Amino acid sequence: MAAPIETELKFAIDSPGLKRLQDHPLFKNAVEKKVLTLDSSYFDTTEESLRKAGISLRLRKGEAPTPIQTAKFSGKQTIGLMARTEVNAPLPARRTSPDLSAFPSDIAAAIEKACGGQPLERQFRIVVERHEAEIHLEDSAVVSLALDDGKVVIGRKSHAFQEVEFELKEQTPEALFALAKKMLPGLSIRLAGGSKATLGYRMKAGDLEDLAAPEPASLPALDGDMTVETALGACLRSCVGQIAANAAAVIDSADPEGPHQLRVGLRRLRSTLLAFRPVMDWTKARVLDEEAKRLATIVGELRDIDVLIDEIIGPLKDRVDVTGLVALLERRRERLRADVRSVIAGTDGTTFLIDLTEFTECREWRNGFDEALAYRLLPFAKNAIARQQERIAKYTDRLADLTAEERHSLRKAYKKLRYLLDFFAPVIGGKAMRKLLAKTKEVQDHLGYMNDVVMAEKLHTLVAEEGDRAETPGDPKERLHAAHAVGFILGWHCAQAEREWKKVVKLLG
């Protein structure tokens, strides 16, 4: 299928951000600018056979004097960056439905095969006001920048959206990221999770409400015969997807699962970088690792308050009056949520996501490691797990003598092992690996609860800090009741934590 490859970097954005980009000097000073009203109808069978085959078929008006028919075939697609085969064919002016005979024969045959004899019907329309410009960068790169203010239309219903598309015209994908980093920091953006067609299908299915829902990790399908580099790319894309989706969830939702999954995604990224460090250039990876650690700490403060309210205090609300305590912590939670949203939606969060996606898609881990990256994954995976087990053994060999700080280090070591096993256990396979994964999850649960209890020991300090805040002093009686509740809660959970530690010793002894 010899057809052009469309390479795009795409972001969702809000209306104020779209207007600021229209006023950006790089856009305003571009020579080739135009404003278009694009009306696109997307076609598929009633069973959505084309979507299932990774094909989108549209008929667009407003881009040329006559309608343009376009077929796109799924290719390399990750969060934000897409590289797809795209084929266009002009149609007569009054044409309102696709004409597959206008395509090259191999393209038409692929679409007909996917349809399986079923007729094509219009599924939805997407109407966009597009401000477009070609921007020429210093290194001879040419990028088409499209600022889209649009809506998906199905019958009488519509869903508004705004997007920024950087489409590569000349040079390598690095040019897309270079321009994005010049124009986007400081704006509220998210890496787009799919094409406009994806948005239309989601609206048709009625699941647009879940666009900002927290998402757990989507684990890559790895096998032992693939190269280390292929596995590295797949693992990083899994991390990018989890981080990007849950950054959006934190910004748009108060669901406690959002901060939790975002912090998990950042930690999984750091574990991935550590596991593959022996075969990668650490120059830029170090910067990403340090920034992921910093962001995880910021998000972690909000996540810790969520845990205190929902998992430490919540189960005991019928045993002691926690009304005053929860009221104090809720005020703190709302301030922390605002702080986290400011960071994630601001320059730091935006730049980190762009840098991480560039590192992943432009393979910036190379630089002299080509031979090591070409090895088979299976022996590498076994070695990575063995190395982490050796780190754990430094603690498990003397469980009875571990200090509180060392127990915390043991928990972090098991967490890293868990992330490695999520990636590599299916690659290695076998009963022993399944048992190790199950045991690791159980140990991690026990140690995680113990860590939550240690964190809960800060409750007295948090209550005092909230009570002393000039802008939210609260009721003195509320503070007194809160202090009483803290004493009961800590006593109950500390006793439970000791029982949890005995379970850990039994599992690891």
N, C-alpha and C positions, 0 to 999 in steps of 0.2 A: 504494500500500500504506500506508494511513493507520493507523499503529500506533505505540505508544510507543517512544521511543528510550532505551535503557539506556546510561548513561555511567558507566564504572567506571575506577578507577585501581587496578591490581593488582600485588602484590609477592609473590614467594616469600620465605619466612622459615624459620628453624629453630625447633625446639620450645621452647628457652629464650626466644627472642624472642617467641614467641606467648604464653607465660606472662607475660612482662613487660608485654605490651600489655593482657592481661586485668587486670593490677594498676595500669595507668596511671590517674591521677585522672580524665581525660576520659572514660574508659570506665567506671570504677567508679561515677562520679557521674552517669552518664546515667540519665534517668528511665525510658525505654523499653528494657528489656533482656530478652533471652530466650535460652534454650539449646535448640537443635533438633538432632535426629538426622535427617539428610536422606539418603534412599536413592534415587538417581537411576539409571534405566536409559536408555541412549542407543541410538537406533535408526537404522538405515541399511540400504541394500541391500548385497548381498554384494560389489558393486563399489564401494561407498562413494560412490554417486552424490550423496548429499546433501552430504557433505564437499567433494567436488569442486565443487559448486555454491555453496559458502559458506553452507550451511544446517546447523544442528544441531537435532536433535529429541530431546527427552527426556521421560520420564514420571517425576515425582518424588513420593515419599511422605514424609510427616513435616512438610511445610510448612503443610498445611491438613487439615481433617477427611477430605477425600477426595483422591485423587491429582490433581496438577496437570500438565497437558500443556503443554509450552513449545516454541515454535519460535523460533530466533534466526537472523537473516540478517546476513551479514557486511556491515559498513559501514566506517566510519573506524576502522581498527585499527592501532596502532603498538605498539612495545615499551612495555608497561605500561598505556597508556591505550586504552580501547576504547569506541566509541559504536556500538551495534548496535540494529537493530529487533528488538523482543522482543514476542511474542504469547503469552498464557496462556489456557488453557481448562480448567475443572474437568471431571473425569470421574467416573463412578460409582465407589463405594468398592471394588468388587472388580475393577475394570478393570486388566489387566496389560499391555496393548498399546495403541498409539496409536489414536485415532479422529479421523481428519482432518476428518470432518463436524462436529466440535465447534468447529473454527476458522471464522472468517469465510471466505466463499467464495473471495476472492482469495488468501488465505494457503494454503488447502487446494489451490487450483489450482497455485500456485507449487511446492508440495512434490510434488504428483503429476507435474507436468511434469519436475521434476528426477529423480524416480524412474524415469521412462520405462517405466512398467508393471511394474517389478520389485517384488517384495514386500519389506516392511520386516521386518528381523530385529534382535533385540537384539545389540549389538556388545560392550558392556561396562557395568559398574556403577561408580558413584562414590558411596561412602558417606562422609559428613562429619559430624563433631560441630561444630556452628557456634555460637559465642558472638556474639550480634548486639546492636547498640545503635544508636539514632538519636541523633546528636550535633548539638546546636544551637549554631552559632557566633555571634560577636558581630554579624555583618553580616546576620543573618536567614537565613543559609545553613543548610540541613539536609543532613547526610550520614549515610547508613547505613553503619556499620562492621561488617564480618563477619570474624571470626577463625576460620579453618577448619583443623581437624585431620582429614585425610581419607586415603582410599586408593582407588586404582583397582583394580577386581577383574575379572579375566578367568579364568573357570574356577577353578582352585585357586591361581592366581598373583595376587599383589597388589603394589602399589607405593605406599608411604606418601608423603604430601606435606603441607606446611603453607603456607597462603596468607593474605594480608591483602587484603581488598577494601574500597575506599572507593567507595560508589555515591552519585551525586548525586541528591538528592530535590528540592531547591529551590536556586535561584541558578545561577551559572555555574561552569564547570570549575575556575576559580581556587580555589574553596572546597575542592576535593579536595586540591589541592597544599598549601593553607594548613594543612589538618588533618594531612596526611602529614608536613609539616615540623615540626609540633608534637610528633608522636608517634614518628616513626621514627628520627631521628638517634641513633647509638650502638648500633643493632641491626644484626645481620647480615642484610641483605636484598638481593634482586635484583629488578629490574624483570621482571615475568612476561612471557614471550614468546608467550603465547597463553591460550586459555580452558581450562577443565577438560576440555572435549571434546577439545581438541588434545592434552592429556596422555594421554587415553584412547586416541586413535588412534595416538599414538607408541608407547605400550606394546604395542598390538596389532601394530604393525609391527616391534617388537623393537628400536627404536632409542633407548630411554631412556638407554642407556650414553653416548650422544652429547650429553646435555643440557648437560654442562659442557665440551664440546669447543671449542677455539678456532675462531673463525669469521672468514674474510676479509670485506671489505666487500661488501655487496649493493648494487650501484649502482642508482640510481633511473632509471626510464624517462622521459627528458626529451624534449621536442620544441620546435622553435623558435617555435611559435605560442602556447605557453602563456605565462602572465604570469611576470614575474620573481619575484613573491611565491610563486606555485605551485611554481616551481623551487626557491626558497630553502627552503620547507617540506620538499620531497622530499629535498633534499640534507642538511638537518639531521636528518631521520628516518633517513637512511642512516647518518649518524655516530652517532646515539643507539643504533641497533641494534648497530653494531659495538662501541661502547664498552661497552654493557650486557652483551652476550654474552661479551666477553673479560674483563670484570671478574669475571664468574662463573667463567670458565675459570681465571683466575689464583688465585682463592680455593680452587677445588676440585681443581686439577690442577697437576702439576709440568711439564707440557708446555711447552717453551721457546717454542712458537708463541703461547701465551697472552699473555705480556708483549709479544711482538713486535706482535701484532695490536692489543693495547690501546694501545700507544704510537702505532701507525699511526692508529688511530681518533681519538686525541686530536689528533694532528697534522693529520689531514684536517679535523677540526672547526675548528681554528684557521685553516687555509687557506680553508675555506668562509666563516667570519666575515670574513676579510680581503677575499675576493673580493666579497662582498655589502655590505661596509661603506658604500660610497657611497649605498646605498638603505635603510639601516636606522638606527634609533636605537641609538647605541653605548653607552648608559648601562649596561644590564645585559649587553650583549654583551661589554663590556670586562671585567666581573667574570668572566664565563665563560671568556673568552680567557686571562686571567691564571691562573685556577685550572687550566685545561687545561694550560697551560705548566708549572705547578708539579707537577701530577700526572704529566705526561709525563717530567719530570726524575727523579722518584722511581722510576717504573716503568723508566725508561731505565737506571738503575744495575743493576737485575737483568738487563735485556736485554743490556747490555754484557758482563756476566760470562758469560751464555749464549753470546754471540758469541765471546768469547775462548776458552772451553772447546771449543765445538763447531766453530767455523769457522776460528779462527786456530791453535789448538793441535792440534785433532783431525786435520787432514790430514797433520801431520808426526809423528804418534806412532810411525810405523815407521822414522823417520830418527834420532830422538833419544829418550832415556828421559824421558818427561814425567810419570811416575807421581807423583813428589813435587810437581811443579807443579800437577797437576790436583787432588791431595789438598788442597793449600792453598786453591785457588780454590773447590773444592766446599764447604769449610767457610764460606767467605765467601758463596757463593751461597745456602746454606741460611739464613744470617742475613738476607741481603737479601730472600729470599723471604718470610720471616716478617714483616719490616718492611713490605714492600709489601702483603701481605695485611692487616696491621693497619690501614693507611691506607685501602685500597680498601673493606674491610668495615666500617670505622669511620665516625665522624660526618662526616669530610671527604668521603669517597667517596660516602656515602649522600646527603648534602645536595647535592653536585654533580650527581648523576644526577637527583634530583628537580627541581633548578633548571633543568637543561638540558632536561628533558622539558617542564616548564612553559613555558619560553621558546619551545620549538618548537610546542607544541600550543595555547598561548594567544596566539601571534603577538605576543610582546612586543617584536618589532623595529619595530613600527609607530610611532605618535606623530609624525604630520606627514609621513610619507613615502608616503602612499597613492598619489599620482600617479606617482611614480617606480616603485613596486612594480607598477603596472598596465601598464608597458611590456612589449612582446614580449621573449621571452628571447633570440632569435637575435642581435640587435645587442649586447645586454648581454654575451652569452657571447663574442662576437668581441672586444669591447673588453677584457674581463677577461683573455683570453689575450694580447692585444697588450700590455697593461700589464706583464704578467709577463715577456714576451719582452724588453721594454725594460729591465727590471731586470737580466735576464741579460746583455744586450748590454754593460752597463757592465764586465763581467768578460771576456766573450769577445773584445772588441775589443783586449785586451792580455794574452792568455793567457801569453805568454812572461815577463811581468813580475809575475805574481801571486805574492803571498806565501802561505805555508802557511795563514794565517788567511783570506785572500781565496779560496783554493781551497775552504776549508770553507764560506764564504759562497756560492760558486758552487754547491756541492752542495745546500745548503738551498734556493737559488733554483730549481734544477731539480726538487727534490722538490715544491715548491709548484706548479710548472708541471705536473708529472705528475698531481697531485691534480685540478687544474683540467681537464686534458685527459680524465681518467677521467670527469668529469661532462659536459664540454661538447663533446668531439670528436664524439660521435655526433650532437649537435644540429647542428653546423656541417656535418659530413660532407665527402666529397670525398677524392681521392687525396692531396692535399697534407696534409690533417689526419691521415690515417692514417700518412703518412711521418713527420710531426712527432712523433706519439705513439711510434712505433717507435724513432725516434732518441733521444727523451727517455728512454725506458726503458733504452736501451743506455748512454747517458751516465750516467744515475743509477746503474746497476750498477757501472760503472768507478769513479765517484767514491765510491760507498758502500763499496767494498772499500778504497779509499785511506783513507777515514775510519776504517775498522776497524783498519787498520795504525797510524795515528796513535794511536788509542786503546790499541793493544797496547804502545806505548812506555811505558805506565804499569805494565807488568807488574813491573818491578824494584821499584817503590814498593809495589805490592800484595803482593809476596812478602815484603818487609821488614816491612810492617804486620802481615801474618798471622803471621809468625814471632815478632813482638814481643808478640802478644796473650797476656796472662797466663793466660786461661782455656783457650787452645788453642795452647800454645807449639810443639807439633809436635817432630819429631825434627830435630836439627841437620844430620844427613846429608841428610834430606829437603829442608831449606832450601838446602843446598849444591847438590844435584842440580837443584833447581828453578831456581836462579840460572844454572847452566850451560845448562839447557834454554832459558831466556829469551834468552840471547845468541844461540843458534843460530836460534831462531824469529824473532827480530827481524831478524837478518841476511838470512834467506831471504825474509821478507815485504817488507822494505824494497826489496830488489832487484826483487821482483815489482811493487811499487807504482809504481816508476819506469816500468816497461813499461806499466802501466795508464794512467799520465798521458800517455804518448806516444800511446796510443790515443785518449784524450780530445782531445788537440791535433789529431790527424788528423781526428777526427769534426767538430770545431768550426772547424777552420782554413779 
